[in-house]
Amino acid sequence: MTDRGVEAEPLLSLRTWIDRVAELGELGHVAGAHWDLELGAIAELSYRRPRPKALLFDEIAGYPRGMRVLTGSTGSARRLGHTLRLGDELDDEALVAALRGKPSQWAARAADFPVLEVADAPLLRNTVEGPDVDLTAFPVPRWHGLDGGRFIGTGCFVVTSDPESGAVNGGCYRMQVQNDGRTATINAVPGKHGAQNIARWFEREGRAPVTVSFGHDPVLLVTGGTEVPAGISELEYAGAIVGERVPVLRGQATGLPIPAGSEFALEGWLRPELACDEGPFGEWTGYYSASRRPVPALEISRVHFRDDCIQLGAPPGKPPHDYSYMRTAMKSAMIQDELVSSGLQGIKAAWAHEAGGGRLFVVVSLAQRYAGHARQVAHLTAHGPAAAYMNRYVVVVDDDIDPTNLDEVVWAMSTRTDPAQDIDVIARTWGSKLDPMLAEGAPPHNSRAVIDACRPFERLAGFPKVSQSDPTYLRSVADKWRDALS
Ligand SMILES: Cc1cc2nc3c(=O)[nH]c(=O)nc-3n(C[C@H](O)[C@H](O)[C@H](O)COP(=O)(O)O)c2cc1C
């Protein structure tokens, strides 16, 4: 173990983020919870409350005071607004409005924020080398009752690279502690950019270099955990969000960047021959992912960590879960952006419902301009990069329907569709092994339905009028009859 001088807080320090969130009154403290299920259960109870705080767990049973775990980081408009540098006082509606157009702006500006290499960081205060590594020295939670083990990677930021171009990718993938803490598996779903990088390294060199940060400003959880377009580094995208170049250390064993603001990070090589049985794990679909199966594990070169390091936890589960609010807000903004930037007109709003984990059930509202417009929007939504993975239903509604309001959406589906002609089913689309509907051993396809719940274009003028009073008239009646209606 080496001992280095502690520096000032670097950019994307989780401590700076926590201090601000505490000032906003959005941080709760829990002392004495057990890492084995109790911590996860407290977090789960918290997500189900109306305005959940972020929770900072300390004095975790069996671990020294100061080794902490944070959950619920992005679960409110104020915390997500702060994380995305959109403002500290936003409510749900203002956050959605502020997010409009931002993902494509961040993507366009990312290249202006190349990472900034630094030589030192508080993270280097403690270093453990390969044979001495023991990940169980950290209070890694077992989050859900049927999980196959302790998952250290939930809010993590995993850096991989393209072996040909060297382009760097940051992604968030679940990581299970294996072999009594000597290693961990990384479970990136095929098709994800990180998984593609790893597969190419395996083909070329039989192993793949990675670095992983386990505690950082949650902006890295958002960028790593969201479908940032291919070819854009999530570290640069995060730079565009915060308006500064992200400082990084260069990993000595892999040459890959490690965010200098990290609390706790490792570097090493993923090796297929070290594969360990992984899972099950309680997932964002609301179900445990299927049975245990072998997943490549790390040959860990080094672990670096700050004194009293803080892990960023983000356990999924039946929604609402740790990051379902974030996923809905980000996905909705990205899908809308993608549709608008494809040149489509009349797009009013998109909403990727939290009940569908921000992926399975997407609604788009549209001012129809021509015959076929609604169907075009529906199909593009279902296959655009922002929604393609694990989508199941896309519903397109007219612009008098609020796509965030499920009652209005169900009303439109119930009264403006002829199922025989308004539901298209597309087979063999991009599914996942996480899908509870996928039969054991079947390839990870799903099918999806796009539902055109807009009034038929050719009948727009003559379609029965909605039986609700004129809003101006209603307002005047409400004024006149205020006492009777109170
Ligand atoms: C907390 C959290 C956990 C996630 N776990 C996984 C996972 O285990 N495997 C996976 O492939 N994607 C997982 N995702 C989704 C990916 O992070 C997301 O699809 C991301 O865009 C992948 O990046 P990439 O396409 O650059 O590889 C998770 C996301 C979050 C926020």
PDBQT file of the ligand as one rigid body, heavy atoms in Angstrom, charges set to zero:
ROOT
HETATM    1  C1  LIG A 501     -27.205   1.589 -12.658  1.00  0.00    +0.000 C 
HETATM    2  C2  LIG A 501     -27.168   1.012 -14.046  1.00  0.00    +0.000 A 
HETATM    3  C3  LIG A 501     -26.859  -0.318 -14.236  1.00  0.00    +0.000 A 
HETATM    4  C4  LIG A 501     -26.769  -0.864 -15.518  1.00  0.00    +0.000 A 
HETATM    5  N1  LIG A 501     -26.419  -2.174 -15.681  1.00  0.00    +0.000 NA
HETATM    6  C5  LIG A 501     -26.195  -2.663 -16.915  1.00  0.00    +0.000 A 
HETATM    7  C6  LIG A 501     -25.676  -3.983 -17.100  1.00  0.00    +0.000 A 
HETATM    8  O1  LIG A 501     -25.478  -4.738 -16.155  1.00  0.00    +0.000 OA
HETATM    9  N2  LIG A 501     -25.404  -4.393 -18.371  1.00  0.00    +0.000 N 
HETATM   10  C7  LIG A 501     -25.628  -3.581 -19.460  1.00  0.00    +0.000 A 
HETATM   11  O2  LIG A 501     -25.325  -3.978 -20.594  1.00  0.00    +0.000 OA
HETATM   12  N3  LIG A 501     -26.158  -2.351 -19.314  1.00  0.00    +0.000 NA
HETATM   13  C8  LIG A 501     -26.425  -1.870 -18.070  1.00  0.00    +0.000 A 
HETATM   14  N4  LIG A 501     -26.922  -0.611 -17.904  1.00  0.00    +0.000 N 
HETATM   15  C9  LIG A 501     -27.286   0.168 -19.088  1.00  0.00    +0.000 C 
HETATM   16  C10 LIG A 501     -26.068   0.709 -19.774  1.00  0.00    +0.000 C 
HETATM   17  O3  LIG A 501     -25.267   1.396 -18.861  1.00  0.00    +0.000 OA
HETATM   18  C11 LIG A 501     -26.467   1.640 -20.900  1.00  0.00    +0.000 C 
HETATM   19  O4  LIG A 501     -27.156   0.895 -21.884  1.00  0.00    +0.000 OA
HETATM   20  C12 LIG A 501     -25.309   2.364 -21.514  1.00  0.00    +0.000 C 
HETATM   21  O5  LIG A 501     -25.764   3.201 -22.540  1.00  0.00    +0.000 OA
HETATM   22  C13 LIG A 501     -24.277   1.410 -22.053  1.00  0.00    +0.000 C 
HETATM   23  O6  LIG A 501     -23.242   2.157 -22.613  1.00  0.00    +0.000 OA
HETATM   24  P1  LIG A 501     -22.501   1.722 -23.929  1.00  0.00    +0.000 P 
HETATM   25  O7  LIG A 501     -23.547   1.483 -25.008  1.00  0.00    +0.000 OA
HETATM   26  O8  LIG A 501     -21.612   2.887 -24.200  1.00  0.00    +0.000 OA
HETATM   27  O9  LIG A 501     -21.765   0.475 -23.630  1.00  0.00    +0.000 OA
HETATM   28  C14 LIG A 501     -27.035  -0.052 -16.634  1.00  0.00    +0.000 A 
HETATM   29  C15 LIG A 501     -27.368   1.293 -16.450  1.00  0.00    +0.000 A 
HETATM   30  C16 LIG A 501     -27.438   1.825 -15.169  1.00  0.00    +0.000 A 
HETATM   31  C17 LIG A 501     -27.780   3.282 -14.984  1.00  0.00    +0.000 C 
ENDROOT
TORSDOF 0
